[in-house]
């Protein structure tokens, strides 16, 4: 298992999922955390908080739901799709775009730099959609073994982030990934096929997934299927 940081077992988290406070956001720390089903989530005015919620929201790659209108945009190739072409711009948009019902952002400057470092180390990745040559939406997350941990997504054009998710799932399915962690339940994610499983179920799948060989290093566009 990557890293040398010792975290409490996820089963010791409080009812809200809070597991630990403090530590750092070094690459090895984050790899150790994600490999054990733990992720950081905090605001600028608090210490680093580490979470392992129960239940856990996940998307199994074969369970993505594609609406007829989204399927039509995918077939018509309305968006150009790229992998890891502009990771920093994606995370900047995710951090700064205003969202309904949300004040501020959990993607602090320290968090942003931590994921940029993970990207440079070959573990954090972006899927980007372009409309008329301009970045229109995308997502980013962390890949360890055959598990992908989704972090955030954004759109400037309708359905741009959903198309990014569609192609992420295609890439992961083509490479036999077992699970996509989306952390916590939202109506939006449920509409796309995500479901809740218990922490114990999640950790069992995760233990298997992180010990398999996944896509390594920077992701290249050659991973994108030629035909949707």
VENDAZI-V749726 format. One record per backbone hydrogen bond with DSSP energy under -1.0 kcal/mol. CO is the residue of the C=O (numbers start at 0). NH is the residue of the N-H. If there is no record, write none. Layout:
co	nh
CO	NH
CO	NH
This chain:
co	nh
8	11
9	12
13	16
16	51
17	13
19	49
25	29
26	30
27	31
28	32
29	33
30	34
32	35
32	37
33	36
38	50
42	45
47	21
48	40
49	18
49	19
50	38
55	196
56	181
57	194
58	179
59	62
66	70
67	71
68	72
69	73
70	74
71	75
72	77
79	129
81	127
85	89
86	90
87	91
88	92
89	93
90	94
91	95
92	96
98	101
105	107
107	111
108	112
109	113
110	114
111	115
112	116
113	117
114	118
115	119
116	120
117	122
118	121
122	142
124	140
125	83
126	138
127	81
128	135
128	136
129	79
130	133
133	130
135	155
135	156
136	128
137	153
138	126
139	150
139	151
140	124
141	148
143	146
145	177
146	143
147	180
148	141
151	139
153	137
156	159
158	162
159	163
160	164
161	165
162	166
163	167
164	168
165	169
166	170
167	171
168	172
169	173
171	176
172	175
178	147
179	58
180	149
181	183
182	56
185	189
186	190
188	193
189	192
191	64
194	57
196	55
197	201
198	202
199	203
200	204
201	205
202	206
203	207
204	208
205	209
208	145
208	211
219	222
220	223
